[in-house]
Amino acid sequence: MSSRCVIFDLDGTLVDSPRGIITTFAAVFAQLDLPTADSGTIRGTIGLPLPAAFAKVLGASEDEPAVTTCVELYQSTFRKIVLPMATQLVFPGVFDGLQSLREDGFLLAVATSKFIRNAEALLTAAGLREEFAVVVGADQVSKPKPDPESGLVVLEKLGVAARNAVMVGDTTHDVLMAHGAGMSSVGVTYGVHSVDQLLSANPTWLVDSFAGVVAAVKECS
């Protein structure tokens, strides 16, 4: 039997880190005496790599010094604020669901818009790192999501064909990456993007819980 894999987004899919991300953004702006952005604006950037997210919130270009400063401060602040509470931020059903998929023979991976160092730190703090054979961060590819490159890197590392892979995520970036890479997709409605936003990207399935993710993945294999 050929190998099958499930690739997961991290923020808003496995871990309720959007809450922590918004808190961290606010803490960064406070430390730098920058005007605070409203949480809706910050939430709207989740799923983008950090430089792009800060550039959008600040109305600046990614190569401006203010953006670089924010990104650096964000990383240390995130570790202080979010990592200690990571186990409490794992969405209901994730631990059992991942174990169930592994027992059914699926290879599990993560493709995230986080930088790899932050992704590894969050997964480890949440007690999830050992579940995944491969983790690919935004700084390990030349074009992050929604470009298919992250997904294709995972497939190459695992030796899995796109037709035997499913991408699971809470934003259109994840679904569009799956389309581009030739794999099916599961959109989860409990994360950042609304049902309408997710439907606009045409996911293979749309589910409202992690148990729903597991059921959809098993159904398609």
Secondary structure, DSSP 8 states (H G I E B T S, - for coil): ----EEEE--BTTTB-HHHHHHHHHHHHHHHTT-----HHHHHTTTTS-HHHHHHHHHT--TTSHHHHHHHHHHHHHHHHHTGGGHHHHB-TTHHHHHHHHHHTT-EEEEE-SS-HHHHHHHHHHHT-GGG-SEEE-GGGSSS-TTSTHHHHHHHHHHT--GGGEEEEESSHHHHHHHHHHT-EEEEETTSSS-HHHHHHT--SEEESSHHHHHHHHHHH-
